[in-house]
Amino acid sequence: MAGRMRHLVAALVGLGLGLAALGPALAPGFTLAYDMVFVPEPVFGRMTFGLTGTLPRNVPSDALAAALGAVLPGDLAQKLILLSIFVMACASAASLVPSERMAARLAAGVCYAWNPFVAERLLLGQWALLLGYAALPWAVGRAAGVAGRGGGRRLLLALVPAAIGGFAALAVSGLAALTVAVAASRPRRTAALRVVASVLVLSLPWLVTGWLRPAGVPADAAAVEAFAARADTPFGAVGSLLLLGGVWNGETVPEGYGHPVTATAWLLVVLAALAAYGHWWWRDRDRAYAGFAAAGLAGFAVAALGAVAPWLLRGLIGVWPGFAVLRDGQQYVAPLAVVVAVGLGLAVEWMLPRLPVFAVVCTALLPVALLPSLAWGAGGRLQSVRYPDSWEGARRVVQADRTPGDVLVLPWAAYRSYPWNGHRRVLDPLPRQLTRRVILNDAVTVGSTTVPTEDPRARELDAAVRARGPLTEVLRVHGIRYVAIDAEVPSLTAALRPRLPGARVVMAAPELTLFEIPAPRRPVDPAPPLVTALLAWIVTIGAIGWSMSGTPITLVPHSTPFSRRKAPTCGS
């Protein structure tokens, strides 16, 4: 009972951190920022299951959002997901601290839930990646004992949040779990095989559709520098990664973070945490914690690869395009965040019998004090807004039409800066609101580098859309039924009207204009067959059900490497 109470307290502290961090984002409405896209009535469309011919990056995270949106209001589903990230992060990190003292465990939980990595990825809108991050301490804890009886089931269950997050989240968690298993579990071969098997099974929903998608643009090795870690502190790119920052997008750095004084203080905290971790391990020599440190070191090396040796990463991508998953290097510092958080908890454990309680409490709250700009919706940068009524009107018009055909979205770009969203940049929400295939230009431009579009339909239409000639006949031939023009550029509708002769305006509003293309001829859809994707989902869900059938459902893993022995202290 005492153990369950400790886990409950850590979860409640995580909830408090989530409330403080999200602030205005918890008001009625939706928080739309970069990749964070939730809609009032999410649909199960082809994109939900990775069947549009593009890389299935949103599989299966969109399915979770759609499932929750089917039973809850869409904005409430979003807020529950975001709060759960902070709850899981605090509870999971606290569970790894080998201490009976609540202060030490909570110090680790606070550090893991409130740091530059969380802030930058939250501002980037990558809630799916953060789901995997939040459960990573559970995953590495289970990986340390994966070779034991029932270890495979427990690991599979611990990896479910990362699997929901998609291939990026699962790549990070899988790499960390494999490193821990090889370093800490015996026999190594059995441990490694169980980790690989768990990751492969959980990857099936996106792995199968990704393999079967039509041949498209290969991974662009030239984009390595664009997505490599960058310096957001005075310590350069590598130093920024050590401080758990260094995201490639400079627009998502928290306000005030990176100031020389703050950055130096963060560096001292990280070094002290790593020193406490190393000192405790040197005395105890626990293989599990050696595995956690190895995972942190491996993740740090991968994170720095694009910044330190971009030529090597370009070469790897040239050999196999799958290595492109390593381009966004900063996400791989997540295992290091586990080590830093546990180290801070061990530092507090050492301080408790030696320093006043006030000093211990201040140390435990240092992450919050050094990153105050994460509070209150990252200083107001995360706000709740309501979709204009015209968006619901457009959805009703499109859904009521029985004539087949797809929807083309203009301006010809994936990210928008809607006036009604405070001009905050966000991925276009229409694909998640319509059951029809929505075509937009998903090319990404970072600085002077543009990563080409992956959508085969977008590539077919790219030249015609960029040209200045009539579009109606071209769109009709390519199976386009509607053209949706949003209000990001108010003059665009008037400029495009002469290019759509014969198209009928079926809805006109200040925020969105909808044109109907007459009698489209629907082309052959190059997407993978639905039955193949469904089989992959069935196998994955069955494996998760199998793992749950033999594993008690608890807040944290019930069998961690230190659960059956007295917790040591960090003191000499």
C-alpha positions in Angstrom: 0.0 0.0 0.0 2.9 2.4 0.8 4.4 1.7 -2.6 1.1 2.5 -4.4 0.7 5.7 -2.3 4.2 6.8 -3.5 3.2 6.3 -7.1 -0.1 8.1 -6.6 1.7 11.1 -5.0 4.2 11.2 -8.0 1.3 11.1 -10.4 -0.5 13.9 -8.6 2.6 16.0 -8.7 2.9 15.3 -12.4 -0.7 16.5 -12.8 0.1 19.7 -11.0 3.1 20.2 -13.3 0.8 19.6 -16.3 -1.7 22.1 -15.0 1.0 24.7 -14.5 2.7 24.1 -17.8 -0.5 24.1 -20.0 -2.4 26.9 -18.3 -4.5 28.7 -21.0 -4.3 25.6 -23.2 -6.7 23.9 -20.8 -9.4 26.5 -21.5 -12.3 25.3 -23.8 -11.2 25.0 -27.4 -8.2 23.5 -29.2 -4.5 24.1 -28.9 -3.0 24.2 -32.4 0.8 24.5 -32.7 3.0 23.1 -35.4 2.4 19.3 -35.4 -0.2 19.4 -32.6 -3.5 19.1 -34.5 -6.8 18.1 -33.0 -10.2 18.7 -34.5 -13.8 18.7 -33.1 -14.9 15.6 -34.9 -11.9 13.5 -35.9 -12.6 10.9 -38.6 -11.1 7.4 -39.3 -9.9 8.1 -42.8 -7.1 6.6 -45.0 -4.6 8.9 -43.4 -5.5 7.5 -40.0 -4.3 4.1 -41.0 -1.3 5.2 -43.2 -3.0 4.5 -46.5 -2.4 7.7 -48.4 0.9 6.6 -49.9 3.0 8.9 -47.7 5.2 7.9 -44.8 2.8 6.9 -42.0 4.2 9.3 -39.5 0.8 9.8 -37.8 0.2 6.1 -37.3 -1.2 5.1 -34.8 -1.3 8.4 -32.9 -4.1 9.8 -35.1 -6.1 6.6 -34.4 -5.9 7.3 -30.7 -7.0 10.9 -31.2 -9.9 9.7 -33.4 -10.9 7.0 -30.9 -11.0 9.4 -28.0 -12.7 12.0 -30.1 -15.5 9.5 -30.8 -16.4 9.2 -27.1 -15.3 12.6 -25.8 -15.4 16.2 -27.1 -12.3 16.6 -29.2 -10.8 19.4 -27.1 -11.3 17.4 -23.9 -9.5 14.5 -25.5 -6.6 16.7 -26.4 -6.3 18.1 -22.8 -6.4 14.6 -21.3 -3.6 13.4 -23.6 -1.5 16.4 -22.8 -2.0 16.1 -19.1 -1.3 12.4 -19.2 2.2 13.2 -20.6 3.1 15.1 -17.4 1.5 12.5 -15.1 3.3 9.6 -16.7 6.6 11.4 -17.0 6.7 12.3 -13.3 5.4 8.9 -12.1 7.7 6.9 -14.3 10.9 8.8 -13.5 10.1 8.7 -9.8 9.7 4.9 -10.0 13.4 4.5 -11.1 14.9 6.2 -8.1 16.3 3.6 -5.7 15.1 5.4 -2.6 12.3 5.1 -0.1 12.3 8.8 0.5 9.5 10.6 -1.3 11.5 13.8 -1.8 14.2 12.0 -3.8 11.6 10.3 -6.0 9.7 13.5 -6.6 12.9 15.4 -7.5 13.5 13.0 -10.3 9.9 13.2 -11.5 9.9 17.0 -11.5 13.2 17.1 -13.5 11.9 14.6 -16.0 8.6 16.3 -16.6 9.9 19.9 -16.6 13.0 20.4 -18.7 14.1 22.0 -22.0 13.4 18.8 -24.0 9.8 18.7 -22.8 9.4 22.5 -23.4 10.8 22.5 -26.9 9.0 19.4 -28.1 5.7 20.6 -26.6 6.1 24.0 -28.5 6.8 21.9 -31.6 3.5 20.2 -31.1 5.0 16.7 -30.9 2.6 15.3 -28.3 3.0 11.8 -29.8 6.7 11.8 -29.3 6.2 13.0 -25.8 3.9 10.1 -25.0 6.8 7.8 -25.7 9.1 10.0 -23.7 6.8 10.0 -20.7 6.8 6.2 -20.5 10.5 5.8 -21.3 11.6 5.2 -17.7 9.1 2.4 -17.4 10.4 0.9 -20.7 14.1 0.9 -19.7 13.2 -0.4 -16.2 11.4 -3.3 -17.9 14.2 -3.8 -20.4 16.6 -4.4 -17.5 14.7 -7.6 -16.6 13.4 -8.6 -20.1 15.3 -11.9 -20.1 13.5 -13.1 -17.0 10.2 -14.9 -16.9 7.4 -12.7 -18.3 9.9 -10.0 -19.1 8.9 -9.9 -22.8 5.2 -9.2 -21.9 6.1 -6.5 -19.4 8.4 -4.8 -21.8 5.8 -4.9 -24.6 3.2 -3.3 -22.3 5.7 -0.6 -21.2 6.4 0.3 -24.9 2.7 0.8 -25.7 2.8 4.6 -25.2 5.8 4.8 -27.5 4.0 2.6 -30.0 1.0 5.0 -29.9 3.5 7.9 -30.5 4.6 6.3 -33.8 7.9 5.4 -35.4 9.9 8.3 -34.0 8.8 7.7 -30.4 9.3 3.9 -30.8 12.7 4.4 -32.4 13.9 6.4 -29.4 12.4 3.9 -26.8 13.5 0.9 -28.8 17.1 2.0 -29.0 17.2 2.8 -25.3 15.5 -0.5 -24.3 17.9 -2.5 -26.5 20.9 -0.8 -25.0 19.7 -1.5 -21.5 18.8 -5.1 -22.3 22.2 -5.9 -23.8 24.1 -4.1 -21.0 22.1 -5.2 -18.0 20.1 -8.4 -18.7 21.4 -11.9 -19.0 21.5 -13.8 -21.2 22.2 -11.0 -23.6 21.0 -12.8 -26.7 17.6 -13.6 -25.3 17.2 -10.1 -23.9 18.1 -8.5 -27.3 15.8 -10.8 -29.2 12.9 -10.1 -26.9 13.4 -6.3 -27.3 13.6 -6.5 -31.0 10.6 -8.7 -31.2 8.5 -6.3 -29.1 9.6 -3.3 -31.1 8.8 -5.1 -34.4 5.4 -6.2 -33.3 4.4 -2.8 -32.1 5.8 -1.2 -35.3 3.6 -3.3 -37.6 0.8 -0.7 -38.1 3.2 1.8 -39.7 6.0 -0.6 -40.8 3.7 -2.7 -43.1 2.1 0.3 -44.7 5.4 2.1 -45.0 7.0 -0.9 -46.8 4.0 -1.3 -49.2 3.6 2.4 -50.1 4.3 3.3 -53.7 7.9 4.2 -54.5 8.3 7.9 -53.8 10.9 10.5 -53.2 13.9 8.9 -51.3 15.0 10.3 -48.0 16.8 13.6 -48.6 20.3 13.3 -47.2 20.8 17.0 -47.9 18.3 17.7 -45.1 20.6 16.3 -42.4 21.9 19.7 -41.5 18.4 21.3 -41.5 17.2 18.9 -38.8 20.4 18.5 -36.9 20.7 19.7 -33.3 21.5 23.4 -33.1 22.9 25.6 -30.3 20.2 27.2 -28.1 22.7 27.9 -25.3 26.2 29.5 -25.3 27.7 26.0 -25.1 27.2 25.1 -28.8 25.1 22.3 -30.2 26.7 19.5 -28.2 26.5 21.4 -25.0 22.9 22.3 -25.7 22.1 18.6 -26.1 23.8 17.9 -22.8 21.4 20.4 -21.2 18.5 18.5 -22.9 17.9 21.3 -25.4 19.2 21.8 -28.9 16.0 21.4 -31.0 16.4 22.1 -34.7 13.6 24.7 -34.8 14.7 27.9 -33.3 11.1 29.2 -33.1 10.2 26.5 -30.4 12.9 27.5 -27.9 11.2 28.7 -24.6 11.4 32.4 -24.0 14.5 33.4 -22.0 16.0 29.9 -22.2 19.7 30.0 -23.3 20.6 33.1 -21.4 24.3 32.6 -20.2 23.3 32.8 -16.5 20.4 30.4 -16.9 22.3 28.0 -19.2 25.2 27.9 -16.8 22.9 27.1 -13.9 21.3 24.3 -16.0 24.8 23.0 -16.8 25.7 22.8 -13.1 22.4 21.0 -12.3 23.1 18.4 -15.0 26.7 17.9 -14.0 25.7 17.5 -10.4 23.0 15.0 -11.3 25.4 13.0 -13.4 28.0 13.0 -10.7 25.4 11.8 -8.1 24.3 9.1 -10.5 27.9 8.0 -11.1 28.8 8.1 -7.4 25.8 5.9 -6.4 26.5 3.4 -9.2 30.1 3.2 -8.2 29.1 2.1 -4.8 26.3 -0.2 -5.7 27.4 -1.6 -9.2 23.9 -2.3 -10.2 23.8 -3.6 -13.8 20.4 -2.1 -14.5 21.7 1.4 -13.7 24.8 0.8 -15.8 22.4 -0.1 -18.6 20.4 3.2 -18.1 23.7 5.1 -18.3 24.7 3.3 -21.5 21.3 4.1 -23.0 21.8 7.8 -22.2 25.3 7.8 -23.7 24.1 6.0 -26.8 21.2 8.4 -27.2 23.5 11.4 -26.7 25.9 10.1 -29.4 23.0 9.6 -31.9 21.6 13.1 -31.0 24.9 14.7 -31.8 25.6 12.8 -35.0 23.9 15.3 -37.3 25.7 18.2 -35.7 29.2 16.7 -35.3 29.4 14.3 -38.3 26.7 15.1 -40.8 28.7 13.5 -43.5 28.4 10.1 -41.7 24.6 10.4 -41.3 24.3 11.4 -45.0 26.3 8.3 -45.9 24.1 6.1 -43.8 20.9 7.5 -45.3 22.4 7.0 -48.8 23.0 3.3 -47.9 19.5 2.9 -46.4 16.8 5.6 -46.4 15.5 4.3 -43.1 18.4 6.0 -41.3 16.5 9.2 -42.0 14.8 8.6 -38.7 18.0 9.8 -37.1 18.0 13.2 -38.8 16.0 14.9 -36.0 18.8 14.1 -33.6 17.7 16.0 -30.5 14.8 13.6 -29.8 17.4 10.9 -28.9 18.6 12.8 -25.8 15.5 11.4 -24.1 17.4 8.5 -22.5 19.9 11.0 -21.2 17.0 12.9 -19.6 16.2 9.7 -17.7 19.7 9.5 -16.3 19.8 13.2 -15.4 16.4 13.0 -13.6 17.4 9.9 -11.6 20.7 11.5 -10.8 19.0 14.6 -9.4 16.8 12.3 -7.3 20.0 10.6 -6.0 21.5 14.0 -5.3 18.5 14.9 -3.2 18.7 11.5 -1.4 22.3 12.4 -0.5 21.4 15.9 0.7 18.5 14.9 2.9 20.4 13.8 6.1 23.0 16.5 5.6 21.3 19.8 4.6 18.3 21.8 5.8 14.9 20.8 4.4 14.6 24.1 2.7 17.8 23.6 0.7 16.6 20.1 -0.4 13.2 21.4 -1.5 14.9 24.2 -3.5 17.1 21.6 -5.2 14.2 19.5 -6.1 12.4 22.5 -7.7 15.4 23.8 -9.6 14.1 22.6 -13.0 11.0 24.7 -12.5 12.9 27.7 -11.2 15.4 27.6 -14.1 12.7 27.2 -16.8 9.8 29.4 -15.7 8.9 30.1 -19.3 7.4 26.6 -19.6 4.7 27.7 -17.2 1.3 29.1 -18.2 1.2 27.7 -21.7 4.9 28.4 -22.3 4.3 32.0 -21.5 1.1 32.2 -23.4 2.4 30.6 -26.6 0.0 27.7 -26.2 -3.6 29.0 -26.2 -7.0 27.4 -26.8 -9.0 28.6 -29.8 -12.2 27.6 -31.4 -12.5 26.6 -35.0 -14.6 29.0 -37.1 -18.1 28.0 -37.9 -17.1 27.9 -41.6 -15.0 24.9 -41.0 -17.9 22.9 -39.7 -20.0 24.2 -42.6 -17.3 23.0 -45.1 -17.2 19.6 -43.4 -21.0 19.2 -43.7 -20.9 20.2 -47.4 -18.1 17.8 -48.3 -19.5 14.9 -46.2 -23.0 15.2 -47.7 -21.7 15.0 -51.3 -21.9 11.5 -52.8 -19.9 12.3 -55.8 -16.4 10.7 -55.4 -13.3 12.9 -55.5 -10.6 14.3 -53.3 -10.0 17.7 -51.7 -7.1 20.0 -52.7 -6.0 22.5 -50.2 -4.5 25.9 -51.0 -2.2 27.8 -50.3 0.1 25.1 -51.6 1.8 24.3 -48.3 1.3 22.1 -45.3 1.7 24.6 -42.5 -0.7 27.5 -41.9 -0.7 30.7 -39.8 -4.4 31.3 -39.4 -5.5 34.7 -38.0 -8.1 32.9 -35.8 -5.3 30.9 -34.3 -3.2 34.0 -33.4 -1.0 33.5 -36.5 0.6 30.5 -34.7 2.1 28.1 -37.2 0.2 24.8 -37.4 -0.2 21.8 -39.7 -3.3 22.0 -41.8 -6.2 20.3 -39.8 -8.4 19.5 -42.8 -7.0 16.0 -43.4 -8.1 15.0 -39.9 -11.6 16.4 -40.3 -12.6 14.9 -43.7 -13.1 11.3 -44.7 -12.1 12.2 -48.3 -8.5 12.2 -49.3 -7.0 15.6 -48.7 -4.1 16.6 -50.9 -1.7 19.3 -49.8 2.0 20.1 -50.4 3.7 18.4 -47.5 7.2 19.6 -48.5 9.0 21.1 -45.5 11.3 24.1 -45.8 13.9 24.7 -43.1 16.0 27.8 -43.8 17.3 27.3 -47.3 16.7 23.6 -47.4 13.4 22.1 -48.7 12.6 18.4 -48.1 10.5 17.3 -51.1 6.9 16.3 -50.8 6.2 12.6 -50.2 2.6 12.5 -51.3 2.4 10.9 -54.8 -0.8 12.8 -55.5 0.8 16.1 -54.5 3.8 15.4 -56.8 1.4 14.8 -59.7 -0.3 18.2 -59.2 2.7 20.3 -58.1 3.6 21.7 -61.5 0.0 22.6 -62.5 -0.7 24.3 -59.1 2.5 26.3 -59.3 1.8 27.4 -62.9 -0.5 30.3 -63.7 -2.9 28.5 -66.2 -6.4 27.2 -65.7 -6.7 24.5 -63.1 -10.2 23.1 -63.4 -9.6 20.5 -66.1 -6.4 19.4 -64.6 -8.0 18.9 -61.2 -11.0 17.1 -62.8 -8.7 14.7 -64.6 -6.8 14.0 -61.4 -10.0 13.2 -59.4 -10.3 16.5 -57.4 -13.8 17.2 -56.3 -13.2 20.3 -54.0 -10.6 23.0 -53.7 -10.4 24.5 -50.2 -8.8 27.9 -49.8 -8.2 29.1 -46.3 -7.9 32.7 -45.0 -4.1 32.8 -44.3 -3.8 34.9 -47.5 -7.0 36.9 -47.9 -6.3 37.9 -51.5 -5.7 34.3 -52.6 -9.3 33.5 -53.3 -9.8 36.4 -55.7 -6.5 35.6 -57.4 -7.4 31.9 -57.9 -11.0 32.5 -59.1 -10.0 33.1 -62.7 -7.9 29.8 -62.6 -11.0 27.8 -61.8 -13.4 28.4 -64.7 -16.5 26.3 -64.3 -15.9 25.6 -60.6 -18.8 26.5 -58.3 -18.4 28.3 -55.0 -20.4 26.1 -52.6 -19.3 27.9 -49.4 -17.7 31.3 -48.9 -16.6 32.7 -45.6 -13.9 35.0 -44.4 -12.0 32.0 -43.0 -12.5 29.4 -45.7 -13.8 29.2 -49.3 -14.8 26.0 -50.9 -14.9 25.4 -54.7 -16.7 22.4 -56.3 -15.0 20.9 -59.4 -17.6 19.4 -61.8 -17.6 15.7 -62.6 -14.1 14.6 -61.4 -12.6 11.4 -62.8 -11.1 9.5 -59.9 -7.7 8.0 -60.7 -6.4 4.7 -59.4 -5.4 5.2 -55.8 -1.8 4.2 -55.3 -2.2 3.5 -51.6 -1.5 0.1 -50.0 -4.5 -2.3 -49.7 -6.7 -1.8 -46.7 -6.8 -5.5 -45.8 -3.0 -5.5 -45.4 -3.0 -2.6 -43.0 -5.9 -4.1 -41.0 -4.0 -7.4 -40.6 -1.0 -5.5 -39.2 -3.3 -3.7 -36.7 -5.0 -6.9 -35.7 -1.7 -8.6 -35.0 -0.4 -5.6 -33.0 -3.6 -5.3 -30.9 -3.6 -9.0 -30.3 0.0 -8.9 -29.0 -0.8 -6.0 -26.7 -3.8 -7.9 -25.4 -1.6 -11.0 -24.8 0.9 -8.9 -22.8 -1.9 -7.4 -20.7 -3.4 -10.8 -20.0 -0.3 -11.9 -18.1 0.7 -8.6 -16.6 -1.0 -6.9 -13.6 -2.1 -3.4 -14.5 -0.3 -1.1 -12.1 0.7 2.6 -12.2 4.3 1.7 -12.5 6.2 -1.6 -13.2 5.8 -3.9 -10.3 9.2 -5.6 -10.8 12.0 -3.2 -11.1 15.7 -4.1 -10.6 15.8 -2.5 -7.1 12.3 -3.4 -5.9 13.3 -6.3 -3.6 16.3 -4.8 -1.9 16.9 -2.0 0.6 17.6 1.3 -1.2 21.2 2.5 -0.7 22.1 6.0 0.0 24.5 8.2 -2.0 26.6 9.2 1.0 30.0 7.9 1.8 
